[in-house]
Amino acid sequence: MLNLVLFGPPGAGKGTQSEKLIAQYQLVHLSTGDLLRSEIRGGTELGLRAKMLMDQGILVPDEVVIGMIENKLKENQSAAGFIFDGFPRTVPQAEALDELLAQYNTQIKVMIALVVDEQELTKRLLIRGQSSGRPDDQNEALIHRRIKEYNDKTAPVASYYESQGKFKAIGGIGNIEEIFQAICEKIETATANVR
Ligand code: AMP
């Protein structure tokens, strides 16, 4: 299986690059943000509770997103692999993911981090907010809060994968196709390495 973590702050281009990677490698896309928004649309209790936090730019509890990922792994056992987008966002989530994948005798192959500075992220998210309809993309203070949440809680996840020799950083500003090619090169190198 080819399991990838696509990592980076909000607005780094994870969703855009995920779509291209799915087409290239036939992976199942697991975005906890998308899964949470679908719970909100469905009006579930989980969705209602998550919405209160998401509307403030705060992470939802680890057990909520870990439970969602656990269900999706169970539902997609014959997948060629998974692309994790927006997950794991904390070190406990990363540890839980390793344990879940071990149950299926598989693991994360590589973690690709898209690097984009805060000024560019804010600009992109405000533009996205004009068409995405996402309340958390439409307010600069909230965008700043989400980036702070990323720096405080999510950035340490990079060291977690670095200590496993799986962390690969790529500049996330520039031509979408060129960034995609750079990601593919990292993936090809990682999969060529016999571990
Ligand atoms: P995203 O679509 O990935 O930008 O996520 C939107 C919001 O959903 C975040 O600001 C969080 O409130 C919540 N969220 C998404 N994924 C996670 C996660 N892995 N852990 C905690 N909260 C999450």
Residues whose N, C-alpha, C, O or C-beta is under 5 A from the ligand:
A	BS01	AMP	P10 T32 G33 D34 L36 L53 M54 G57 I58 L59 V60 V65 G86 F87 P88 R89
